Amino acid sequence: MFGAIWSHRLQPMIDPVFRVGMAPAVAVWALSLGTPVGTHAPGCLFHLVLGQDCWGCGTLRALAALLRLDLFGALALNPLSPLVAATLVVLSASGLLELHTRYRRAPHG
């Protein structure tokens, strides 16, 4: 019984809700790191095992630099970081728009 409710009502809503929360979640995570430009992101498994920065550390630190309005620092860490940030914003906006158009109420008249 619960499976039918899940597949019919809840599952179509999960993807847009996930997209809406993606950009804010990444922004909060990036800002919470507080790492300077020259260090890796804390807790990076790639760095712990191999001792080198991974592309994820550089991208996350670049997004944090963008959120602090440090464009040159972000470009130094990852030249594609503005594109990544724009993609996250567009994905979140598309999820919000999809939720709005799918679940808005009909006007009372």
PyMOL commands that place a pseudoatom at each C-alpha (Angstrom):
pseudoatom trace, name=CA, resn=MET, resi=1, chain=A, elem=C, hetatm=0, pos=[0.000, 0.000, 0.000]
pseudoatom trace, name=CA, resn=PHE, resi=2, chain=A, elem=C, hetatm=0, pos=[2.738, 2.482, 0.936]
pseudoatom trace, name=CA, resn=GLY, resi=3, chain=A, elem=C, hetatm=0, pos=[4.612, 1.616, -2.276]
pseudoatom trace, name=CA, resn=ALA, resi=4, chain=A, elem=C, hetatm=0, pos=[1.679, 2.780, -4.390]
pseudoatom trace, name=CA, resn=ILE, resi=5, chain=A, elem=C, hetatm=0, pos=[1.450, 6.060, -2.482]
pseudoatom trace, name=CA, resn=TRP, resi=6, chain=A, elem=C, hetatm=0, pos=[5.200, 6.546, -2.801]
pseudoatom trace, name=CA, resn=SER, resi=7, chain=A, elem=C, hetatm=0, pos=[5.362, 5.983, -6.539]
pseudoatom trace, name=CA, resn=HIS, resi=8, chain=A, elem=C, hetatm=0, pos=[2.244, 7.953, -7.354]
pseudoatom trace, name=CA, resn=ARG, resi=9, chain=A, elem=C, hetatm=0, pos=[2.483, 11.039, -5.141]
pseudoatom trace, name=CA, resn=LEU, resi=10, chain=A, elem=C, hetatm=0, pos=[5.894, 11.490, -3.568]
pseudoatom trace, name=CA, resn=GLN, resi=11, chain=A, elem=C, hetatm=0, pos=[8.375, 10.304, -6.165]
pseudoatom trace, name=CA, resn=PRO, resi=12, chain=A, elem=C, hetatm=0, pos=[7.646, 12.990, -8.809]
pseudoatom trace, name=CA, resn=MET, resi=13, chain=A, elem=C, hetatm=0, pos=[8.286, 15.656, -6.164]
pseudoatom trace, name=CA, resn=ILE, resi=14, chain=A, elem=C, hetatm=0, pos=[11.688, 14.368, -5.014]
pseudoatom trace, name=CA, resn=ASP, resi=15, chain=A, elem=C, hetatm=0, pos=[13.707, 15.475, -8.063]
pseudoatom trace, name=CA, resn=PRO, resi=16, chain=A, elem=C, hetatm=0, pos=[12.577, 19.138, -8.046]
pseudoatom trace, name=CA, resn=VAL, resi=17, chain=A, elem=C, hetatm=0, pos=[12.934, 19.374, -4.264]
pseudoatom trace, name=CA, resn=PHE, resi=18, chain=A, elem=C, hetatm=0, pos=[16.452, 17.978, -4.528]
pseudoatom trace, name=CA, resn=ARG, resi=19, chain=A, elem=C, hetatm=0, pos=[17.324, 20.517, -7.244]
pseudoatom trace, name=CA, resn=VAL, resi=20, chain=A, elem=C, hetatm=0, pos=[15.888, 23.406, -5.213]
pseudoatom trace, name=CA, resn=GLY, resi=21, chain=A, elem=C, hetatm=0, pos=[18.055, 22.514, -2.226]
pseudoatom trace, name=CA, resn=MET, resi=22, chain=A, elem=C, hetatm=0, pos=[21.242, 21.796, -4.174]
pseudoatom trace, name=CA, resn=ALA, resi=23, chain=A, elem=C, hetatm=0, pos=[22.651, 25.332, -4.563]
pseudoatom trace, name=CA, resn=PRO, resi=24, chain=A, elem=C, hetatm=0, pos=[21.875, 26.480, -1.009]
pseudoatom trace, name=CA, resn=ALA, resi=25, chain=A, elem=C, hetatm=0, pos=[23.355, 23.276, 0.416]
pseudoatom trace, name=CA, resn=VAL, resi=26, chain=A, elem=C, hetatm=0, pos=[26.578, 23.654, -1.564]
pseudoatom trace, name=CA, resn=ALA, resi=27, chain=A, elem=C, hetatm=0, pos=[26.773, 27.345, -0.619]
pseudoatom trace, name=CA, resn=VAL, resi=28, chain=A, elem=C, hetatm=0, pos=[26.373, 26.624, 3.093]
pseudoatom trace, name=CA, resn=TRP, resi=29, chain=A, elem=C, hetatm=0, pos=[28.896, 23.776, 2.917]
pseudoatom trace, name=CA, resn=ALA, resi=30, chain=A, elem=C, hetatm=0, pos=[31.428, 25.910, 1.027]
pseudoatom trace, name=CA, resn=LEU, resi=31, chain=A, elem=C, hetatm=0, pos=[31.077, 28.840, 3.416]
pseudoatom trace, name=CA, resn=SER, resi=32, chain=A, elem=C, hetatm=0, pos=[31.262, 26.614, 6.475]
pseudoatom trace, name=CA, resn=LEU, resi=33, chain=A, elem=C, hetatm=0, pos=[34.685, 25.307, 5.463]
pseudoatom trace, name=CA, resn=GLY, resi=34, chain=A, elem=C, hetatm=0, pos=[36.435, 28.579, 6.126]
pseudoatom trace, name=CA, resn=THR, resi=35, chain=A, elem=C, hetatm=0, pos=[39.619, 27.206, 4.580]
pseudoatom trace, name=CA, resn=PRO, resi=36, chain=A, elem=C, hetatm=0, pos=[42.187, 29.599, 3.165]
pseudoatom trace, name=CA, resn=VAL, resi=37, chain=A, elem=C, hetatm=0, pos=[42.979, 29.470, -0.543]
pseudoatom trace, name=CA, resn=GLY, resi=38, chain=A, elem=C, hetatm=0, pos=[46.149, 27.418, -0.167]
pseudoatom trace, name=CA, resn=THR, resi=39, chain=A, elem=C, hetatm=0, pos=[44.759, 24.491, 1.849]
pseudoatom trace, name=CA, resn=HIS, resi=40, chain=A, elem=C, hetatm=0, pos=[42.593, 21.514, 0.978]
pseudoatom trace, name=CA, resn=ALA, resi=41, chain=A, elem=C, hetatm=0, pos=[39.023, 20.985, 2.078]
pseudoatom trace, name=CA, resn=PRO, resi=42, chain=A, elem=C, hetatm=0, pos=[38.908, 19.218, 5.459]
pseudoatom trace, name=CA, resn=GLY, resi=43, chain=A, elem=C, hetatm=0, pos=[37.784, 15.616, 5.442]
pseudoatom trace, name=CA, resn=CYS, resi=44, chain=A, elem=C, hetatm=0, pos=[38.667, 14.974, 1.810]
pseudoatom trace, name=CA, resn=LEU, resi=45, chain=A, elem=C, hetatm=0, pos=[39.183, 11.224, 1.415]
pseudoatom trace, name=CA, resn=PHE, resi=46, chain=A, elem=C, hetatm=0, pos=[41.233, 11.719, -1.756]
pseudoatom trace, name=CA, resn=HIS, resi=47, chain=A, elem=C, hetatm=0, pos=[43.620, 14.002, 0.131]
pseudoatom trace, name=CA, resn=LEU, resi=48, chain=A, elem=C, hetatm=0, pos=[43.799, 11.686, 3.135]
pseudoatom trace, name=CA, resn=VAL, resi=49, chain=A, elem=C, hetatm=0, pos=[44.706, 8.662, 0.997]
pseudoatom trace, name=CA, resn=LEU, resi=50, chain=A, elem=C, hetatm=0, pos=[46.892, 10.209, -1.737]
pseudoatom trace, name=CA, resn=GLY, resi=51, chain=A, elem=C, hetatm=0, pos=[48.095, 13.408, -0.091]
pseudoatom trace, name=CA, resn=GLN, resi=52, chain=A, elem=C, hetatm=0, pos=[47.062, 15.603, -3.032]
pseudoatom trace, name=CA, resn=ASP, resi=53, chain=A, elem=C, hetatm=0, pos=[44.140, 17.918, -3.660]
pseudoatom trace, name=CA, resn=CYS, resi=54, chain=A, elem=C, hetatm=0, pos=[41.293, 16.552, -5.718]
pseudoatom trace, name=CA, resn=TRP, resi=55, chain=A, elem=C, hetatm=0, pos=[39.197, 18.494, -8.204]
pseudoatom trace, name=CA, resn=GLY, resi=56, chain=A, elem=C, hetatm=0, pos=[36.374, 18.597, -5.657]
pseudoatom trace, name=CA, resn=CYS, resi=57, chain=A, elem=C, hetatm=0, pos=[38.498, 20.443, -3.078]
pseudoatom trace, name=CA, resn=GLY, resi=58, chain=A, elem=C, hetatm=0, pos=[39.492, 23.090, -5.594]
pseudoatom trace, name=CA, resn=THR, resi=59, chain=A, elem=C, hetatm=0, pos=[35.961, 23.494, -6.885]
pseudoatom trace, name=CA, resn=LEU, resi=60, chain=A, elem=C, hetatm=0, pos=[34.490, 23.756, -3.396]
pseudoatom trace, name=CA, resn=ARG, resi=61, chain=A, elem=C, hetatm=0, pos=[37.097, 26.321, -2.333]
pseudoatom trace, name=CA, resn=ALA, resi=62, chain=A, elem=C, hetatm=0, pos=[36.500, 28.218, -5.591]
pseudoatom trace, name=CA, resn=LEU, resi=63, chain=A, elem=C, hetatm=0, pos=[32.754, 28.325, -4.905]
pseudoatom trace, name=CA, resn=ALA, resi=64, chain=A, elem=C, hetatm=0, pos=[33.484, 29.598, -1.399]
pseudoatom trace, name=CA, resn=ALA, resi=65, chain=A, elem=C, hetatm=0, pos=[35.691, 32.313, -2.922]
pseudoatom trace, name=CA, resn=LEU, resi=66, chain=A, elem=C, hetatm=0, pos=[32.884, 33.243, -5.327]
pseudoatom trace, name=CA, resn=LEU, resi=67, chain=A, elem=C, hetatm=0, pos=[30.453, 33.512, -2.439]
pseudoatom trace, name=CA, resn=ARG, resi=68, chain=A, elem=C, hetatm=0, pos=[32.930, 35.883, -0.757]
pseudoatom trace, name=CA, resn=LEU, resi=69, chain=A, elem=C, hetatm=0, pos=[32.973, 37.852, -4.066]
pseudoatom trace, name=CA, resn=ASP, resi=70, chain=A, elem=C, hetatm=0, pos=[36.630, 36.959, -4.694]
pseudoatom trace, name=CA, resn=LEU, resi=71, chain=A, elem=C, hetatm=0, pos=[36.441, 36.330, -8.447]
pseudoatom trace, name=CA, resn=PHE, resi=72, chain=A, elem=C, hetatm=0, pos=[40.196, 36.240, -9.037]
pseudoatom trace, name=CA, resn=GLY, resi=73, chain=A, elem=C, hetatm=0, pos=[40.756, 33.792, -6.179]
pseudoatom trace, name=CA, resn=ALA, resi=74, chain=A, elem=C, hetatm=0, pos=[37.978, 31.560, -7.511]
pseudoatom trace, name=CA, resn=LEU, resi=75, chain=A, elem=C, hetatm=0, pos=[39.407, 31.618, -11.018]
pseudoatom trace, name=CA, resn=ALA, resi=76, chain=A, elem=C, hetatm=0, pos=[42.857, 30.757, -9.660]
pseudoatom trace, name=CA, resn=LEU, resi=77, chain=A, elem=C, hetatm=0, pos=[41.464, 27.709, -7.868]
pseudoatom trace, name=CA, resn=ASN, resi=78, chain=A, elem=C, hetatm=0, pos=[39.220, 26.527, -10.696]
pseudoatom trace, name=CA, resn=PRO, resi=79, chain=A, elem=C, hetatm=0, pos=[38.711, 28.499, -13.914]
pseudoatom trace, name=CA, resn=LEU, resi=80, chain=A, elem=C, hetatm=0, pos=[35.330, 26.823, -14.454]
pseudoatom trace, name=CA, resn=SER, resi=81, chain=A, elem=C, hetatm=0, pos=[33.966, 27.750, -11.021]
pseudoatom trace, name=CA, resn=PRO, resi=82, chain=A, elem=C, hetatm=0, pos=[31.691, 30.560, -12.310]
pseudoatom trace, name=CA, resn=LEU, resi=83, chain=A, elem=C, hetatm=0, pos=[30.155, 28.048, -14.717]
pseudoatom trace, name=CA, resn=VAL, resi=84, chain=A, elem=C, hetatm=0, pos=[29.661, 25.540, -11.892]
pseudoatom trace, name=CA, resn=ALA, resi=85, chain=A, elem=C, hetatm=0, pos=[28.038, 28.214, -9.716]
pseudoatom trace, name=CA, resn=ALA, resi=86, chain=A, elem=C, hetatm=0, pos=[25.753, 29.322, -12.558]
pseudoatom trace, name=CA, resn=THR, resi=87, chain=A, elem=C, hetatm=0, pos=[24.767, 25.709, -13.225]
pseudoatom trace, name=CA, resn=LEU, resi=88, chain=A, elem=C, hetatm=0, pos=[23.857, 25.183, -9.566]
pseudoatom trace, name=CA, resn=VAL, resi=89, chain=A, elem=C, hetatm=0, pos=[21.733, 28.331, -9.552]
pseudoatom trace, name=CA, resn=VAL, resi=90, chain=A, elem=C, hetatm=0, pos=[19.957, 27.370, -12.796]
pseudoatom trace, name=CA, resn=LEU, resi=91, chain=A, elem=C, hetatm=0, pos=[19.262, 23.838, -11.512]
pseudoatom trace, name=CA, resn=SER, resi=92, chain=A, elem=C, hetatm=0, pos=[17.828, 25.194, -8.277]
pseudoatom trace, name=CA, resn=ALA, resi=93, chain=A, elem=C, hetatm=0, pos=[15.714, 27.758, -10.105]
pseudoatom trace, name=CA, resn=SER, resi=94, chain=A, elem=C, hetatm=0, pos=[14.384, 25.128, -12.523]
pseudoatom trace, name=CA, resn=GLY, resi=95, chain=A, elem=C, hetatm=0, pos=[13.401, 22.883, -9.610]
pseudoatom trace, name=CA, resn=LEU, resi=96, chain=A, elem=C, hetatm=0, pos=[11.626, 25.768, -7.904]
pseudoatom trace, name=CA, resn=LEU, resi=97, chain=A, elem=C, hetatm=0, pos=[9.812, 26.674, -11.114]
pseudoatom trace, name=CA, resn=GLU, resi=98, chain=A, elem=C, hetatm=0, pos=[8.778, 23.056, -11.656]
pseudoatom trace, name=CA, resn=LEU, resi=99, chain=A, elem=C, hetatm=0, pos=[7.397, 22.801, -8.128]
pseudoatom trace, name=CA, resn=HIS, resi=100, chain=A, elem=C, hetatm=0, pos=[5.550, 26.090, -8.568]
pseudoatom trace, name=CA, resn=THR, resi=101, chain=A, elem=C, hetatm=0, pos=[3.940, 25.134, -11.864]
pseudoatom trace, name=CA, resn=ARG, resi=102, chain=A, elem=C, hetatm=0, pos=[3.089, 21.585, -10.773]
pseudoatom trace, name=CA, resn=TYR, resi=103, chain=A, elem=C, hetatm=0, pos=[1.589, 22.335, -7.382]
pseudoatom trace, name=CA, resn=ARG, resi=104, chain=A, elem=C, hetatm=0, pos=[0.099, 25.814, -7.650]
pseudoatom trace, name=CA, resn=ARG, resi=105, chain=A, elem=C, hetatm=0, pos=[-3.524, 26.138, -6.749]
pseudoatom trace, name=CA, resn=ALA, resi=106, chain=A, elem=C, hetatm=0, pos=[-6.162, 27.026, -9.253]
pseudoatom trace, name=CA, resn=PRO, resi=107, chain=A, elem=C, hetatm=0, pos=[-7.510, 30.563, -8.790]
pseudoatom trace, name=CA, resn=HIS, resi=108, chain=A, elem=C, hetatm=0, pos=[-10.784, 30.818, -6.955]
pseudoatom trace, name=CA, resn=GLY, resi=109, chain=A, elem=C, hetatm=0, pos=[-13.371, 32.458, -9.087]
for i in range(1, 109): cmd.bond("trace and resi %d" % i, "trace and resi %d" % (i + 1))
show_as sticks, trace
zoom trace
